[in-house]
Amino acid sequence: MRRQFLLRARLGGGTAVPPDKKQKSLTREGFEPPPSDAFITCSPIQAGAPLDLATFFWFGITETFAYLVQYATPGDIPDACAVLTDSSVSDPVQRLATWVRSQEWTQPCIETRYSVVVAEHTNTSYDSPQAVMQ
């Protein structure tokens, strides 16, 4: 069986998770560890929660690249390219996860819950942990 390199949700044949069923975490066929572990997310990525999936891809992946190109210092971009194209790691998702995890702003974990991100970004208190991000 051909190994798939795209993240996908296994929803047991359905396209939505019934409200009375526990949501399944995002998995990728033939991928160890699961994406939540590989990328070190603050909570498991919920396959049945489209806003959480979008939050993972936006804040975990897209924003990490945006931060790289906006705030790069000499050598940052070649270093990122070296990790992302490292032929000693055959799985491109694992290479991406390795690079994303190495970025300071993804520490200690990537927040994937949309509701948490919205709450953090709408807290206008000067004492909020995200005050510097507002």
C-alpha positions as CSV (number, residue, x, y, z in Angstrom):
1,M,0.0,0.0,0.0
2,R,1.3,3.4,-1.0
3,R,2.2,5.5,2.0
4,Q,0.2,8.8,2.1
5,F,2.1,11.9,2.9
6,L,-0.9,14.2,3.5
7,L,-2.6,14.6,6.9
8,R,-6.1,13.3,6.9
9,A,-8.8,12.6,9.3
10,R,-10.1,9.0,9.8
11,L,-13.7,9.4,10.6
12,G,-14.8,5.8,10.2
13,G,-16.3,6.4,6.7
14,G,-18.4,9.4,7.8
15,T,-17.8,13.1,7.2
16,A,-19.0,14.3,10.6
17,V,-18.7,13.1,14.2
18,P,-22.2,12.6,15.8
19,P,-22.6,14.8,18.9
20,D,-23.0,11.8,21.1
21,K,-19.7,10.3,20.0
22,K,-16.3,11.3,21.3
23,Q,-14.3,13.1,18.6
24,K,-11.5,11.2,17.0
25,S,-8.0,12.7,16.9
26,L,-6.3,13.6,13.6
27,T,-4.2,10.7,12.4
28,R,-2.3,9.9,9.2
29,E,-2.2,6.5,7.7
30,G,1.2,4.9,8.2
31,F,2.6,7.9,10.2
32,E,4.2,7.4,13.6
33,P,3.9,9.4,15.8
34,P,0.5,10.9,15.3
35,P,0.5,14.6,14.1
36,S,-0.5,15.8,17.6
37,D,2.7,14.1,19.0
38,A,4.9,14.9,16.1
39,F,4.1,18.7,16.1
40,I,3.7,18.8,19.9
41,T,0.2,20.3,20.1
42,C,-1.2,21.5,23.5
43,S,-4.2,19.1,23.0
44,P,-5.0,16.4,20.5
45,I,-6.1,17.7,17.1
46,Q,-9.8,17.0,16.8
47,A,-10.6,15.6,13.3
48,G,-14.3,16.5,13.7
49,A,-13.6,20.2,14.6
50,P,-12.9,22.2,11.4
51,L,-12.0,25.3,13.3
52,D,-9.5,23.4,15.3
53,L,-8.0,21.9,12.2
54,A,-7.8,25.4,10.6
55,T,-6.2,26.7,13.8
56,F,-3.5,24.0,13.7
57,F,-2.6,24.7,10.1
58,W,-2.7,28.5,10.5
59,F,-0.9,28.9,13.8
60,G,1.1,25.7,13.7
61,I,2.3,25.8,10.1
62,T,1.5,28.9,8.2
63,E,2.3,31.4,10.9
64,T,5.6,29.6,11.6
65,F,6.7,30.2,8.0
66,A,5.4,33.8,8.1
67,Y,7.5,34.4,11.3
68,L,10.5,32.9,9.6
69,V,10.4,35.2,6.5
70,Q,9.3,38.3,8.4
71,Y,11.9,38.1,11.2
72,A,14.8,36.1,9.6
73,T,18.3,36.9,10.5
74,P,21.2,35.8,8.3
75,G,21.3,32.1,8.1
76,D,17.7,31.4,9.3
77,I,16.2,30.6,5.9
78,P,19.1,28.3,4.8
79,D,18.9,26.5,8.1
80,A,15.2,26.0,7.7
81,C,15.7,24.7,4.2
82,A,18.3,22.3,5.4
83,V,15.9,20.7,7.9
84,L,13.0,20.7,5.5
85,T,15.0,19.0,2.7
86,D,17.1,16.7,4.9
87,S,17.3,13.5,2.8
88,S,18.3,11.4,5.8
89,V,14.6,11.8,7.0
90,S,12.5,10.1,4.4
91,D,9.1,11.4,5.6
92,P,8.5,15.1,4.6
93,V,5.8,15.5,7.3
94,Q,8.4,14.4,9.9
95,R,10.9,16.9,8.5
96,L,8.2,19.7,8.7
97,A,7.3,18.7,12.3
98,T,11.0,18.7,13.3
99,W,11.5,22.2,11.9
100,V,8.2,23.6,13.4
101,R,9.0,22.1,16.8
102,S,12.4,23.8,16.7
103,Q,10.9,27.3,16.4
104,E,10.8,29.3,19.6
105,W,7.3,30.6,19.1
106,T,5.8,27.1,19.0
107,Q,7.0,26.3,22.5
108,P,6.1,24.7,24.7
109,C,3.3,23.5,22.4
110,I,1.1,24.6,19.5
111,E,-2.4,25.6,20.6
112,T,-4.9,24.0,18.2
113,R,-8.2,24.8,20.0
114,Y,-9.9,27.6,18.1
115,S,-11.8,28.6,21.2
116,V,-8.6,29.0,23.3
117,V,-6.9,31.1,20.5
118,V,-9.9,33.4,20.2
119,A,-10.1,33.8,24.0
120,E,-6.3,34.7,24.1
121,H,-6.6,37.2,21.3
122,T,-9.7,38.9,22.6
123,N,-8.4,39.4,26.1
124,T,-7.5,43.1,26.1
125,S,-6.1,43.2,29.6
126,Y,-2.5,44.5,29.8
127,D,-1.9,41.7,32.2
128,S,-2.9,38.9,29.7
129,P,-0.2,36.5,28.7
130,Q,-0.8,37.4,25.0
131,A,-0.7,41.2,25.6
132,V,2.4,41.5,23.5
133,M,0.6,39.8,20.6
134,Q,-2.3,42.2,20.5
